[in-house]
Amino acid sequence: MASSTSTSSIQKSFKYDVFLSFRGEDTLATFVDPLYHALLEKGITTYKADEKFEKEGRIDDQLIRSIQDSRFHIVVFSKNYASSSCCLDELVEIIKCQKTAEQTTYPVFFDVEPTEVSNQSGPVGEAFAKLVAKHEKGSGMFSFFNLFTRKRKRTSEDVDQEKEDNVGRWRDALKEAACLTGMELKNTFNG
């Protein structure tokens, strides 16, 4: 009696083909919008976050679901990408999806070097240092939001540990993303 083995793989169905992660002030007009429209013209379903998330300083559940529900992630690193806690929180989620799901991440280094992203040096390092200083002071909406969204009362040690954990996650995500195969671009649109 012949035996046959059947291998079936269950593949996740994604809502979006591509999720774009970027810092709007650096790349929206010169790179991200043209890329977004080119992808749409080719019939590629693409999620581009609204700039309101950056202004609020945090990502919400809808944005997290959009990251999780995208087959590919294009992360456009720029000089000010690391100045946004929202961008870095997106990146942490993207790297998590890269590791645990059938998702692929492509970094684009727009006017920055991969080593600047990995080491948080140069303009990327300056932007990151400003964010970390702001984060450690506890200023901004993300700290206010975090203080009032917990079920139990948090101690100052809890808050300090959470800040340290966030910075560590951001650093790790930047290092991991910079090691992925991607593309380096110099901004030639403006001269």
C-alpha positions, 0 to 999 in steps of 0.5 A, a space after each residue: 500500500 503506497 502512502 502519500 504525504 501531503 504538505 499544506 501550508 497555510 498562508 496569511 492573507 494580507 490586507 495591504 501589499 506594502 506599508 510605508 514607514 517614513 518621517 513626513 517632514 524629510 521625505 513626503 514630497 520628494 520621495 514617499 508621495 511619488 513612491 506611493 502613487 507609483 505603487 498604486 498605479 501598478 495596482 499595489 495596495 499600499 498603506 501610508 500613515 496619516 501625519 496626524 500619528 506623528 503629531 500625536 507622538 504615538 501609534 494607535 491600534 489601527 496603525 499597528 494592525 495595518 503594519 501586521 496586515 501588510 506583506 511588505 514594509 518599506 522603511 524610509 530612513 532619513 535624517 529626522 526619522 529617529 526624532 519621532 517616537 511614532 516612527 520608532 514605535 512603528 519600526 519596533 512593530 515592523 521588526 517584530 513582524 519581520 521576525 515572527 510572520 511571513 513579512 519582509 522589510 526593505 529599508 531605504 536609506 534616504 540621504 543617510 548611511 546604513 551605519 548612521 542608522 545602525 550606530 545612531 551616529 551623524 544626523 540620525 544620531 543627533 535626531 535620536 539623541 534629542 528624542 531620547 532627551 525629550 523622552 527621559 524628561 517625560 515631555 510630550 503626549 506619549 508620556 501623558 498618555 502612558 501615565 493614564 492608560 494603565 490599570 494599576 498605579 505606576 511608581 516612578 521606578 516603573 516609569 523610568 524602567 519603561 522609558 529605558 525599555 522604550 529606548 532599548 527597543 528603539 536602538 535594537 530596531 534601528 540596528 536590526 533594520 540597518 542590517 537588512 538588504 535595502 537601498 541607499 538613495 541620495 536626494 537629487 530632487 532638490 539639487 
